[in-house]
Amino acid sequence: MKKLESSFKNMVIVLVGVAVVIGALLAFVNHLTEGPIAQKAQNTLAVGIKKVMNNSELKVAEPIEEKTVVNGKELIFTIHNCTDKNGKLLGAAVESTTNGFGGNLKVLVGFNPEGQILGYTILEHAETPGLGAKADSWFQAEGKGSVIGKNPKDGDLHVSKDDKNGNAVDAITASTITSRAFLKAINQAYEVLKN
């Protein structure tokens, strides 16, 4: 077999050929993993809804997507209305996304029909490990840092150092930005649910 001549044209042809083969392989792997990844996300959401509503035997209605503009940016919230097996409204789980310290912070918050927070779970975050990543448990711990049982109807949730009246929550130590973002996500979720 004759060796290819080292010319610009031949180098471009080989490079394009390699790029096409690698692109095809990546597309094939993406196609193979697309279904399992979507299924895992659905399972995680289903478990999350049961967790934030504190009820493992509930029925979840078709999700409702609400678009709203917050600070000039269009945000999409997903509302999952929940009932018991007899059809009695238990409340709703709301997916809310806001910007944290490291990127998007996506929270699933459970509210009872009166607007009281039943629970929450972090669906997605890019916060600093060991600091902002503590949001998954910090705001559930008993004490001044807990949001469980609070009602945004009584006023926006905010960190204690912001010195507003009522509904103050202790921020995560050394992670005030993440704490503010987390509380903002909950406040936005409540506003969308209320409207």
DOVEX-815241 format. One record per residue (C-alpha): y, z, x; residue in one letter. Coordinates in pm, 1 decimal, always signed. Layout:
<sites>
SITE         y         z         x  resn
SITE         Y         Z         X     a
...
</sites>
This chain:
<sites>
SITE         y         z         x  resn
SITE      +0.0      +0.0      +0.0     m
SITE    +336.3     -99.9    +133.1     k
SITE    +590.2    +176.8    +190.6     k
SITE    +909.6    +153.9     -17.7     l
SITE   +1213.2     +52.4    +174.9     e
SITE   +1464.8    +334.6    +209.8     s
SITE   +1759.1    +192.5     +17.9     s
SITE   +2006.3    +335.1    -229.0     f
SITE   +1850.5    +135.0    -514.3     k
SITE   +1499.4    +263.3    -442.9     n
SITE   +1619.5    +626.4    -411.2     m
SITE   +1792.8    +601.2    -750.4     v
SITE   +1480.0    +450.1    -910.9     i
SITE   +1257.4    +729.5    -771.2     v
SITE   +1506.0   +1000.5    -869.8     l
SITE   +1539.8    +862.5   -1224.5     v
SITE   +1158.3    +836.4   -1251.6     g
SITE   +1112.3   +1200.5   -1143.9     v
SITE   +1385.7   +1315.3   -1384.9     a
SITE   +1223.4   +1126.2   -1675.8     v
SITE    +879.6   +1278.4   -1602.4     v
SITE   +1020.2   +1631.2   -1570.4     i
SITE   +1228.0   +1586.4   -1886.5     g
SITE    +918.6   +1472.0   -2078.0     a
SITE    +721.8   +1774.0   -1951.2     l
SITE    +998.8   +2013.6   -2054.4     l
SITE   +1020.3   +1853.8   -2400.1     a
SITE    +640.9   +1886.0   -2440.1     f
SITE    +640.8   +2254.3   -2336.0     v
SITE    +937.1   +2320.5   -2568.5     n
SITE    +748.1   +2157.5   -2854.4     h
SITE    +439.9   +2371.8   -2784.6     l
SITE    +631.5   +2699.7   -2771.8     t
SITE    +879.3   +2631.6   -3055.2     e
SITE    +645.6   +2742.0   -3336.2     g
SITE    +521.0   +3065.7   -3174.2     p
SITE    +877.2   +3166.1   -3078.3     i
SITE   +1003.3   +3109.3   -3434.4     a
SITE    +705.3   +3302.9   -3575.6     q
SITE    +770.7   +3593.4   -3338.8     k
SITE   +1139.6   +3599.2   -3441.3     a
SITE   +1036.6   +3606.6   -3811.6     q
SITE    +791.3   +3892.1   -3748.7     n
SITE   +1053.8   +4087.4   -3550.9     t
SITE   +1304.5   +4041.6   -3833.8     l
SITE   +1051.2   +4152.1   -4099.9     a
SITE    +965.8   +4466.5   -3901.8     v
SITE   +1336.7   +4526.5   -3837.7     g
SITE   +1423.7   +4506.6   -4208.1     i
SITE   +1155.9   +4764.2   -4293.8     k
SITE   +1281.3   +4987.1   -4012.8     k
SITE   +1650.8   +4977.1   -4106.7     v
SITE   +1575.2   +5028.5   -4476.2     m
SITE   +1337.1   +5319.1   -4399.5     n
SITE   +1078.8   +5170.2   -4633.0     n
SITE    +760.1   +4987.8   -4537.2     s
SITE    +676.6   +4880.1   -4894.4     e
SITE    +976.1   +4676.6   -4999.7     l
SITE   +1036.6   +4326.4   -5120.9     k
SITE   +1297.3   +4114.1   -4949.9     v
SITE   +1480.9   +3844.4   -5146.8     a
SITE   +1568.4   +3507.8   -4999.5     e
SITE   +1833.1   +3559.6   -4731.6     p
SITE   +2193.1   +3485.0   -4821.5     i
SITE   +2420.6   +3343.4   -4552.4     e
SITE   +2787.0   +3436.5   -4574.1     e
SITE   +3046.1   +3265.4   -4357.8     k
SITE   +3370.9   +3442.9   -4290.4     t
SITE   +3656.1   +3408.2   -4042.4     v
SITE   +3724.1   +3712.7   -3824.4     v
SITE   +4010.6   +3694.8   -3572.9     n
SITE   +4019.9   +3315.2   -3603.0     g
SITE   +3646.6   +3275.6   -3531.2     k
SITE   +3395.6   +3171.9   -3798.0     e
SITE   +3104.9   +3415.1   -3814.1     l
SITE   +2780.7   +3385.9   -4009.7     i
SITE   +2626.2   +3697.8   -4161.7     f
SITE   +2279.9   +3702.3   -4316.3     t
SITE   +2217.1   +3940.9   -4605.1     i
SITE   +1862.1   +4044.9   -4696.2     h
SITE   +1866.9   +4218.8   -5036.9     n
SITE   +1577.0   +4462.2   -5071.9     c
SITE   +1401.1   +4601.9   -5378.3     t
SITE   +1105.2   +4831.4   -5429.6     d
SITE    +783.9   +4700.9   -5585.9     k
SITE    +926.9   +4771.5   -5934.9     n
SITE   +1238.9   +4562.8   -5870.1     g
SITE   +1482.7   +4852.7   -5821.6     k
SITE   +1756.4   +4768.2   -5569.9     l
SITE   +1715.4   +4968.3   -5248.8     l
SITE   +2014.0   +4813.0   -5074.3     g
SITE   +2048.6   +4538.4   -4816.6     a
SITE   +1990.4   +4468.0   -4451.6     a
SITE   +2273.6   +4268.1   -4294.7     v
SITE   +2263.3   +4071.2   -3969.6     e
SITE   +2597.6   +4094.5   -3789.1     s
SITE   +2700.9   +3951.0   -3452.4     t
SITE   +3001.6   +4038.2   -3238.7     t
SITE   +3099.9   +4014.9   -2872.5     n
SITE   +2989.3   +4305.1   -2656.2     g
SITE   +3056.1   +4368.3   -2288.9     f
SITE   +2799.1   +4116.9   -2162.2     g
SITE   +2789.0   +3865.9   -2447.4     g
SITE   +2671.4   +3854.8   -2807.1     n
SITE   +2555.4   +4177.8   -2968.1     l
SITE   +2348.0   +4108.4   -3281.6     k
SITE   +2277.6   +4407.9   -3504.7     v
SITE   +2067.0   +4443.9   -3819.2     l
SITE   +2209.0   +4724.6   -4036.7     v
SITE   +2048.6   +4874.3   -4347.0     g
SITE   +2276.4   +4994.9   -4628.5     f
SITE   +2182.5   +5170.6   -4951.8     n
SITE   +2352.2   +5051.3   -5276.6     p
SITE   +2640.3   +5297.3   -5219.4     e
SITE   +2710.2   +5157.5   -4870.8     g
SITE   +2561.9   +5445.6   -4671.4     q
SITE   +2396.0   +5342.6   -4343.2     i
SITE   +2019.0   +5392.9   -4359.5     l
SITE   +1935.4   +5260.1   -4013.8     g
SITE   +1993.2   +4983.1   -3764.1     y
SITE   +1821.1   +4787.8   -3492.9     t
SITE   +1956.2   +4567.2   -3215.7     i
SITE   +1821.1   +4212.5   -3254.6     l
SITE   +1989.9   +4061.6   -2948.2     e
SITE   +2211.2   +4183.5   -2666.6     h
SITE   +2323.6   +4101.9   -2315.1     a
SITE   +2458.8   +4445.7   -2230.0     e
SITE   +2425.7   +4621.5   -1895.5     t
SITE   +2075.7   +4772.7   -1856.7     p
SITE   +2092.6   +5151.6   -1852.9     g
SITE   +2444.4   +5162.7   -1999.2     l
SITE   +2533.7   +4935.0   -2291.0     g
SITE   +2165.6   +4872.5   -2358.1     a
SITE   +2145.7   +5236.4   -2475.7     k
SITE   +2298.9   +5124.5   -2808.8     a
SITE   +1947.9   +5073.6   -2946.4     d
SITE   +1896.9   +5451.2   -2961.4     s
SITE   +2234.5   +5619.1   -2893.9     w
SITE   +2376.3   +5576.0   -3242.5     f
SITE   +2058.5   +5708.8   -3408.3     q
SITE   +2045.4   +6037.6   -3219.2     a
SITE   +2147.4   +6341.4   -3417.4     e
SITE   +2497.4   +6462.9   -3346.3     g
SITE   +2842.0   +6312.3   -3311.3     k
SITE   +2704.2   +5978.0   -3190.3     g
SITE   +2495.1   +5903.8   -3498.2     s
SITE   +2596.7   +5643.4   -3753.9     v
SITE   +2298.5   +5717.0   -3978.8     i
SITE   +2421.1   +5856.4   -4309.7     g
SITE   +2781.7   +5747.8   -4251.9     k
SITE   +2954.2   +5524.4   -4502.9     n
SITE   +3211.5   +5263.9   -4389.9     p
SITE   +3357.8   +5292.4   -4742.1     k
SITE   +3512.4   +5618.8   -4616.1     d
SITE   +3695.4   +5427.8   -4338.7     g
SITE   +3599.1   +5204.3   -4048.1     d
SITE   +3358.3   +5351.8   -3797.5     l
SITE   +3526.9   +5388.3   -3458.4     h
SITE   +3479.2   +5565.4   -3126.1     v
SITE   +3623.7   +5916.9   -3104.4     s
SITE   +3867.5   +5828.3   -2827.9     k
SITE   +4042.8   +5574.8   -3056.1     d
SITE   +4179.5   +5880.5   -3241.6     d
SITE   +4163.5   +5758.1   -3601.4     k
SITE   +4105.7   +5987.6   -3897.1     n
SITE   +3745.4   +6028.5   -4013.9     g
SITE   +3427.2   +5832.2   -3937.0     n
SITE   +3460.7   +5888.3   -3561.4     a
SITE   +3149.8   +5839.8   -3348.1     v
SITE   +3100.3   +5945.8   -2986.3     d
SITE   +3084.8   +5641.3   -2759.5     a
SITE   +2797.7   +5573.3   -2520.8     i
SITE   +2886.2   +5738.5   -2190.2     t
SITE   +3048.9   +5476.7   -1962.3     a
SITE   +3006.3   +5204.5   -2228.5     s
SITE   +3307.1   +5224.1   -2455.8     t
SITE   +3333.2   +4844.0   -2490.2     i
SITE   +2972.8   +4817.1   -2608.5     t
SITE   +3024.9   +5112.8   -2843.7     s
SITE   +3332.5   +4950.4   -2996.9     r
SITE   +3149.9   +4618.1   -3034.3     a
SITE   +2852.2   +4788.3   -3199.9     f
SITE   +3072.4   +4975.1   -3448.0     l
SITE   +3271.2   +4657.5   -3515.1     k
SITE   +2945.2   +4476.3   -3601.3     a
SITE   +2858.9   +4751.2   -3851.0     i
SITE   +3208.2   +4748.9   -4005.0     n
SITE   +3197.2   +4369.5   -4041.0     q
SITE   +2849.6   +4385.6   -4196.3     a
SITE   +2974.5   +4636.9   -4452.2     y
SITE   +3281.5   +4424.8   -4537.6     e
SITE   +3064.1   +4117.5   -4596.8     v
SITE   +2818.5   +4317.1   -4807.4     l
SITE   +3101.4   +4476.5   -5008.3     k
SITE   +3256.2   +4138.6   -5087.0     n
</sites>
